[in-house]
Amino acid sequence: MPDGSALLTNTGNNSSLKNQGINYIIHTVPRHRDSSASDEEFVEIAVKAVQNSIILADREKINKLAICFVAGKIYRGTCNPEKLAEGIVCDGDETIFDALVFNPKGNRNIIVKAGDICDKSTHGAEAIVNSENAGMN
């Protein structure tokens, strides 16, 4: 999969995720920091991966999406984690972000929580975004 892309899959019939009510996984492909010319390029690719995840969730009419710290672990390398987080939350295409990240009442519904993305009790979402295994060939 190309850097910055996202792919939606279901969680299978008998998986622990499905048993919790998590029906979908969106696999994102950030780029390893060492493969990017700069921190800015690395963050830009991570932002694209998050944007593409939101677009997929919207197309599938997913009402609640839990997004992990995309590229924040094995991909991040020497990039400052605060710089990456700021890019993901603030630097995306605001038109796409504003159009898709709203609850039915029209209020932005972004909640930041620490915990295991695979534990639905942490976030209550029907779909999760995962980037830690997407770069595999």
mmCIF file of the C-alpha atoms, coordinates in Angstrom:
data_MODEL
# 
_entry.id   MODEL 
# 
loop_
_atom_site.group_PDB 
_atom_site.id 
_atom_site.type_symbol 
_atom_site.label_atom_id 
_atom_site.label_alt_id 
_atom_site.label_comp_id 
_atom_site.label_asym_id 
_atom_site.label_entity_id 
_atom_site.label_seq_id 
_atom_site.pdbx_PDB_ins_code 
_atom_site.Cartn_x 
_atom_site.Cartn_y 
_atom_site.Cartn_z 
_atom_site.occupancy 
_atom_site.B_iso_or_equiv 
_atom_site.pdbx_formal_charge 
_atom_site.auth_seq_id 
_atom_site.auth_comp_id 
_atom_site.auth_asym_id 
_atom_site.auth_atom_id 
_atom_site.pdbx_PDB_model_num 
ATOM 1   C CA . MET A 1 1   ? 0.000   0.000   0.000  1.00 0.00 ? 1   MET A CA 1 
ATOM 2   C CA . PRO A 1 2   ? 1.292   3.500   -0.761 1.00 0.00 ? 2   PRO A CA 1 
ATOM 3   C CA . ASP A 1 3   ? 2.428   5.801   2.038  1.00 0.00 ? 3   ASP A CA 1 
ATOM 4   C CA . GLY A 1 4   ? -0.468  7.862   3.393  1.00 0.00 ? 4   GLY A CA 1 
ATOM 5   C CA . SER A 1 5   ? -3.111  5.379   2.284  1.00 0.00 ? 5   SER A CA 1 
ATOM 6   C CA . ALA A 1 6   ? -5.765  3.573   4.309  1.00 0.00 ? 6   ALA A CA 1 
ATOM 7   C CA . LEU A 1 7   ? -7.602  0.271   3.841  1.00 0.00 ? 7   LEU A CA 1 
ATOM 8   C CA . LEU A 1 8   ? -10.819 -0.805  5.572  1.00 0.00 ? 8   LEU A CA 1 
ATOM 9   C CA . THR A 1 9   ? -11.309 -4.441  6.620  1.00 0.00 ? 9   THR A CA 1 
ATOM 10  C CA . ASN A 1 10  ? -13.809 -6.145  8.891  1.00 0.00 ? 10  ASN A CA 1 
ATOM 11  C CA . THR A 1 11  ? -12.700 -7.717  12.155 1.00 0.00 ? 11  THR A CA 1 
ATOM 12  C CA . GLY A 1 12  ? -13.801 -11.234 11.229 1.00 0.00 ? 12  GLY A CA 1 
ATOM 13  C CA . ASN A 1 13  ? -16.550 -13.357 12.715 1.00 0.00 ? 13  ASN A CA 1 
ATOM 14  C CA . ASN A 1 14  ? -14.988 -14.626 15.937 1.00 0.00 ? 14  ASN A CA 1 
ATOM 15  C CA . SER A 1 15  ? -12.228 -12.158 16.758 1.00 0.00 ? 15  SER A CA 1 
ATOM 16  C CA . SER A 1 16  ? -11.862 -10.572 20.179 1.00 0.00 ? 16  SER A CA 1 
ATOM 17  C CA . LEU A 1 17  ? -12.482 -7.199  18.508 1.00 0.00 ? 17  LEU A CA 1 
ATOM 18  C CA . LYS A 1 18  ? -15.749 -8.383  16.916 1.00 0.00 ? 18  LYS A CA 1 
ATOM 19  C CA . ASN A 1 19  ? -16.869 -9.871  20.237 1.00 0.00 ? 19  ASN A CA 1 
ATOM 20  C CA . GLN A 1 20  ? -16.537 -6.379  21.785 1.00 0.00 ? 20  GLN A CA 1 
ATOM 21  C CA . GLY A 1 21  ? -18.558 -4.748  19.001 1.00 0.00 ? 21  GLY A CA 1 
ATOM 22  C CA . ILE A 1 22  ? -15.620 -3.354  17.033 1.00 0.00 ? 22  ILE A CA 1 
ATOM 23  C CA . ASN A 1 23  ? -16.638 -4.207  13.470 1.00 0.00 ? 23  ASN A CA 1 
ATOM 24  C CA . TYR A 1 24  ? -13.904 -2.619  11.366 1.00 0.00 ? 24  TYR A CA 1 
ATOM 25  C CA . ILE A 1 25  ? -10.188 -1.927  11.316 1.00 0.00 ? 25  ILE A CA 1 
ATOM 26  C CA . ILE A 1 26  ? -8.805  0.803   9.104  1.00 0.00 ? 26  ILE A CA 1 
ATOM 27  C CA . HIS A 1 27  ? -5.169  0.011   8.363  1.00 0.00 ? 27  HIS A CA 1 
ATOM 28  C CA . THR A 1 28  ? -3.086  3.106   7.666  1.00 0.00 ? 28  THR A CA 1 
ATOM 29  C CA . VAL A 1 29  ? 0.329   3.375   6.091  1.00 0.00 ? 29  VAL A CA 1 
ATOM 30  C CA . PRO A 1 30  ? 2.464   6.166   7.455  1.00 0.00 ? 30  PRO A CA 1 
ATOM 31  C CA . ARG A 1 31  ? 6.076   6.272   6.342  1.00 0.00 ? 31  ARG A CA 1 
ATOM 32  C CA . HIS A 1 32  ? 9.007   5.357   8.564  1.00 0.00 ? 32  HIS A CA 1 
ATOM 33  C CA . ARG A 1 33  ? 10.750  8.531   9.731  1.00 0.00 ? 33  ARG A CA 1 
ATOM 34  C CA . ASP A 1 34  ? 14.101  7.273   8.368  1.00 0.00 ? 34  ASP A CA 1 
ATOM 35  C CA . SER A 1 35  ? 12.525  7.074   4.880  1.00 0.00 ? 35  SER A CA 1 
ATOM 36  C CA . SER A 1 36  ? 11.390  10.708  4.961  1.00 0.00 ? 36  SER A CA 1 
ATOM 37  C CA . ALA A 1 37  ? 13.582  13.658  4.022  1.00 0.00 ? 37  ALA A CA 1 
ATOM 38  C CA . SER A 1 38  ? 12.404  15.666  7.052  1.00 0.00 ? 38  SER A CA 1 
ATOM 39  C CA . ASP A 1 39  ? 10.140  15.590  10.093 1.00 0.00 ? 39  ASP A CA 1 
ATOM 40  C CA . GLU A 1 40  ? 7.707   17.771  8.146  1.00 0.00 ? 40  GLU A CA 1 
ATOM 41  C CA . GLU A 1 41  ? 7.443   15.243  5.307  1.00 0.00 ? 41  GLU A CA 1 
ATOM 42  C CA . PHE A 1 42  ? 7.002   12.407  7.828  1.00 0.00 ? 42  PHE A CA 1 
ATOM 43  C CA . VAL A 1 43  ? 4.191   14.288  9.628  1.00 0.00 ? 43  VAL A CA 1 
ATOM 44  C CA . GLU A 1 44  ? 2.523   15.179  6.301  1.00 0.00 ? 44  GLU A CA 1 
ATOM 45  C CA . ILE A 1 45  ? 2.294   11.477  5.351  1.00 0.00 ? 45  ILE A CA 1 
ATOM 46  C CA . ALA A 1 46  ? 0.875   10.569  8.789  1.00 0.00 ? 46  ALA A CA 1 
ATOM 47  C CA . VAL A 1 47  ? -1.730  13.337  8.420  1.00 0.00 ? 47  VAL A CA 1 
ATOM 48  C CA . LYS A 1 48  ? -2.728  11.986  4.981  1.00 0.00 ? 48  LYS A CA 1 
ATOM 49  C CA . ALA A 1 49  ? -3.148  8.510   6.479  1.00 0.00 ? 49  ALA A CA 1 
ATOM 50  C CA . VAL A 1 50  ? -5.468  9.895   9.175  1.00 0.00 ? 50  VAL A CA 1 
ATOM 51  C CA . GLN A 1 51  ? -7.442  11.945  6.627  1.00 0.00 ? 51  GLN A CA 1 
ATOM 52  C CA . ASN A 1 52  ? -7.873  8.888   4.412  1.00 0.00 ? 52  ASN A CA 1 
ATOM 53  C CA . SER A 1 53  ? -9.076  6.907   7.440  1.00 0.00 ? 53  SER A CA 1 
ATOM 54  C CA . ILE A 1 54  ? -11.721 9.529   8.191  1.00 0.00 ? 54  ILE A CA 1 
ATOM 55  C CA . ILE A 1 55  ? -12.843 9.539   4.547  1.00 0.00 ? 55  ILE A CA 1 
ATOM 56  C CA . LEU A 1 56  ? -13.194 5.725   4.555  1.00 0.00 ? 56  LEU A CA 1 
ATOM 57  C CA . ALA A 1 57  ? -15.147 5.793   7.816  1.00 0.00 ? 57  ALA A CA 1 
ATOM 58  C CA . ASP A 1 58  ? -17.486 8.420   6.392  1.00 0.00 ? 58  ASP A CA 1 
ATOM 59  C CA . ARG A 1 59  ? -18.077 6.408   3.202  1.00 0.00 ? 59  ARG A CA 1 
ATOM 60  C CA . GLU A 1 60  ? -18.946 3.339   5.278  1.00 0.00 ? 60  GLU A CA 1 
ATOM 61  C CA . LYS A 1 61  ? -21.239 5.411   7.530  1.00 0.00 ? 61  LYS A CA 1 
ATOM 62  C CA . ILE A 1 62  ? -19.177 4.561   10.610 1.00 0.00 ? 62  ILE A CA 1 
ATOM 63  C CA . ASN A 1 63  ? -20.506 6.753   13.394 1.00 0.00 ? 63  ASN A CA 1 
ATOM 64  C CA . LYS A 1 64  ? -17.638 6.519   15.861 1.00 0.00 ? 64  LYS A CA 1 
ATOM 65  C CA . LEU A 1 65  ? -13.985 5.993   14.956 1.00 0.00 ? 65  LEU A CA 1 
ATOM 66  C CA . ALA A 1 66  ? -11.082 5.506   17.382 1.00 0.00 ? 66  ALA A CA 1 
ATOM 67  C CA . ILE A 1 67  ? -7.811  6.764   15.930 1.00 0.00 ? 67  ILE A CA 1 
ATOM 68  C CA . CYS A 1 68  ? -4.591  5.719   17.589 1.00 0.00 ? 68  CYS A CA 1 
ATOM 69  C CA . PHE A 1 69  ? -1.460  7.860   17.606 1.00 0.00 ? 69  PHE A CA 1 
ATOM 70  C CA . VAL A 1 70  ? -0.784  7.039   13.932 1.00 0.00 ? 70  VAL A CA 1 
ATOM 71  C CA . ALA A 1 71  ? 2.951   6.608   13.321 1.00 0.00 ? 71  ALA A CA 1 
ATOM 72  C CA . GLY A 1 72  ? 3.583   7.357   16.987 1.00 0.00 ? 72  GLY A CA 1 
ATOM 73  C CA . LYS A 1 73  ? 5.359   4.158   17.873 1.00 0.00 ? 73  LYS A CA 1 
ATOM 74  C CA . ILE A 1 74  ? 7.398   2.012   15.481 1.00 0.00 ? 74  ILE A CA 1 
ATOM 75  C CA . TYR A 1 75  ? 7.376   4.551   12.627 1.00 0.00 ? 75  TYR A CA 1 
ATOM 76  C CA . ARG A 1 76  ? 8.257   7.727   14.571 1.00 0.00 ? 76  ARG A CA 1 
ATOM 77  C CA . GLY A 1 77  ? 12.015  7.303   14.909 1.00 0.00 ? 77  GLY A CA 1 
ATOM 78  C CA . THR A 1 78  ? 13.574  10.605  15.993 1.00 0.00 ? 78  THR A CA 1 
ATOM 79  C CA . CYS A 1 79  ? 10.545  12.807  15.262 1.00 0.00 ? 79  CYS A CA 1 
ATOM 80  C CA . ASN A 1 80  ? 9.300   14.653  18.344 1.00 0.00 ? 80  ASN A CA 1 
ATOM 81  C CA . PRO A 1 81  ? 5.996   13.003  19.402 1.00 0.00 ? 81  PRO A CA 1 
ATOM 82  C CA . GLU A 1 82  ? 4.444   16.387  20.234 1.00 0.00 ? 82  GLU A CA 1 
ATOM 83  C CA . LYS A 1 83  ? 5.225   17.641  16.725 1.00 0.00 ? 83  LYS A CA 1 
ATOM 84  C CA . LEU A 1 84  ? 3.571   14.541  15.244 1.00 0.00 ? 84  LEU A CA 1 
ATOM 85  C CA . ALA A 1 85  ? 0.491   14.859  17.479 1.00 0.00 ? 85  ALA A CA 1 
ATOM 86  C CA . GLU A 1 86  ? 0.112   18.548  16.641 1.00 0.00 ? 86  GLU A CA 1 
ATOM 87  C CA . GLY A 1 87  ? 0.335   17.749  12.935 1.00 0.00 ? 87  GLY A CA 1 
ATOM 88  C CA . ILE A 1 88  ? -2.299  15.040  13.128 1.00 0.00 ? 88  ILE A CA 1 
ATOM 89  C CA . VAL A 1 89  ? -4.737  17.135  15.157 1.00 0.00 ? 89  VAL A CA 1 
ATOM 90  C CA . CYS A 1 90  ? -4.112  20.603  13.674 1.00 0.00 ? 90  CYS A CA 1 
ATOM 91  C CA . ASP A 1 91  ? -2.426  20.452  10.269 1.00 0.00 ? 91  ASP A CA 1 
ATOM 92  C CA . GLY A 1 92  ? -4.868  18.370  8.272  1.00 0.00 ? 92  GLY A CA 1 
ATOM 93  C CA . ASP A 1 93  ? -7.112  19.693  5.533  1.00 0.00 ? 93  ASP A CA 1 
ATOM 94  C CA . GLU A 1 94  ? -9.576  21.637  7.678  1.00 0.00 ? 94  GLU A CA 1 
ATOM 95  C CA . THR A 1 95  ? -12.361 21.337  5.107  1.00 0.00 ? 95  THR A CA 1 
ATOM 96  C CA . ILE A 1 96  ? -12.242 17.536  5.202  1.00 0.00 ? 96  ILE A CA 1 
ATOM 97  C CA . PHE A 1 97  ? -11.658 17.490  8.951  1.00 0.00 ? 97  PHE A CA 1 
ATOM 98  C CA . ASP A 1 98  ? -14.534 19.864  9.738  1.00 0.00 ? 98  ASP A CA 1 
ATOM 99  C CA . ALA A 1 99  ? -16.923 18.085  7.375  1.00 0.00 ? 99  ALA A CA 1 
ATOM 100 C CA . LEU A 1 100 ? -16.284 14.633  8.795  1.00 0.00 ? 100 LEU A CA 1 
ATOM 101 C CA . VAL A 1 101 ? -15.429 15.010  12.472 1.00 0.00 ? 101 VAL A CA 1 
ATOM 102 C CA . PHE A 1 102 ? -18.800 16.114  13.802 1.00 0.00 ? 102 PHE A CA 1 
ATOM 103 C CA . ASN A 1 103 ? -21.423 14.323  15.839 1.00 0.00 ? 103 ASN A CA 1 
ATOM 104 C CA . PRO A 1 104 ? -25.082 14.380  14.740 1.00 0.00 ? 104 PRO A CA 1 
ATOM 105 C CA . LYS A 1 105 ? -25.772 17.543  16.755 1.00 0.00 ? 105 LYS A CA 1 
ATOM 106 C CA . GLY A 1 106 ? -23.154 19.428  14.753 1.00 0.00 ? 106 GLY A CA 1 
ATOM 107 C CA . ASN A 1 107 ? -20.602 19.744  17.543 1.00 0.00 ? 107 ASN A CA 1 
ATOM 108 C CA . ARG A 1 108 ? -17.024 18.620  17.113 1.00 0.00 ? 108 ARG A CA 1 
ATOM 109 C CA . ASN A 1 109 ? -16.735 15.362  18.993 1.00 0.00 ? 109 ASN A CA 1 
ATOM 110 C CA . ILE A 1 110 ? -13.043 14.759  19.583 1.00 0.00 ? 110 ILE A CA 1 
ATOM 111 C CA . ILE A 1 111 ? -11.981 13.074  22.787 1.00 0.00 ? 111 ILE A CA 1 
ATOM 112 C CA . VAL A 1 112 ? -8.391  12.211  23.647 1.00 0.00 ? 112 VAL A CA 1 
ATOM 113 C CA . LYS A 1 113 ? -7.916  9.144   25.826 1.00 0.00 ? 113 LYS A CA 1 
ATOM 114 C CA . ALA A 1 114 ? -5.008  6.989   26.871 1.00 0.00 ? 114 ALA A CA 1 
ATOM 115 C CA . GLY A 1 115 ? -5.494  3.255   26.665 1.00 0.00 ? 115 GLY A CA 1 
ATOM 116 C CA . ASP A 1 116 ? -5.543  0.216   24.445 1.00 0.00 ? 116 ASP A CA 1 
ATOM 117 C CA . ILE A 1 117 ? -7.129  0.893   21.048 1.00 0.00 ? 117 ILE A CA 1 
ATOM 118 C CA . CYS A 1 118 ? -8.267  -2.755  20.991 1.00 0.00 ? 118 CYS A CA 1 
ATOM 119 C CA . ASP A 1 119 ? -10.321 -2.283  24.186 1.00 0.00 ? 119 ASP A CA 1 
ATOM 120 C CA . LYS A 1 120 ? -13.737 -0.926  23.237 1.00 0.00 ? 120 LYS A CA 1 
ATOM 121 C CA . SER A 1 121 ? -14.423 0.136   26.824 1.00 0.00 ? 121 SER A CA 1 
ATOM 122 C CA . THR A 1 122 ? -11.706 2.778   26.334 1.00 0.00 ? 122 THR A CA 1 
ATOM 123 C CA . HIS A 1 123 ? -13.409 4.520   23.396 1.00 0.00 ? 123 HIS A CA 1 
ATOM 124 C CA . GLY A 1 124 ? -16.761 2.911   22.528 1.00 0.00 ? 124 GLY A CA 1 
ATOM 125 C CA . ALA A 1 125 ? -16.057 3.077   18.775 1.00 0.00 ? 125 ALA A CA 1 
ATOM 126 C CA . GLU A 1 126 ? -17.307 0.613   16.165 1.00 0.00 ? 126 GLU A CA 1 
ATOM 127 C CA . ALA A 1 127 ? -14.106 0.988   14.128 1.00 0.00 ? 127 ALA A CA 1 
ATOM 128 C CA . ILE A 1 128 ? -10.448 1.491   14.975 1.00 0.00 ? 128 ILE A CA 1 
ATOM 129 C CA . VAL A 1 129 ? -7.472  2.818   13.036 1.00 0.00 ? 129 VAL A CA 1 
ATOM 130 C CA . ASN A 1 130 ? -4.235  0.844   13.240 1.00 0.00 ? 130 ASN A CA 1 
ATOM 131 C CA . SER A 1 131 ? -0.889  1.688   11.696 1.00 0.00 ? 131 SER A CA 1 
ATOM 132 C CA . GLU A 1 132 ? 1.474   -0.698  13.414 1.00 0.00 ? 132 GLU A CA 1 
ATOM 133 C CA . ASN A 1 133 ? 1.210   -3.580  10.925 1.00 0.00 ? 133 ASN A CA 1 
ATOM 134 C CA . ALA A 1 134 ? 0.203   -1.847  7.703  1.00 0.00 ? 134 ALA A CA 1 
ATOM 135 C CA . GLY A 1 135 ? 3.700   -1.351  6.351  1.00 0.00 ? 135 GLY A CA 1 
ATOM 136 C CA . MET A 1 136 ? 4.259   -5.067  5.960  1.00 0.00 ? 136 MET A CA 1 
ATOM 137 C CA . ASN A 1 137 ? 4.662   -6.434  2.451  1.00 0.00 ? 137 ASN A CA 1 
# 
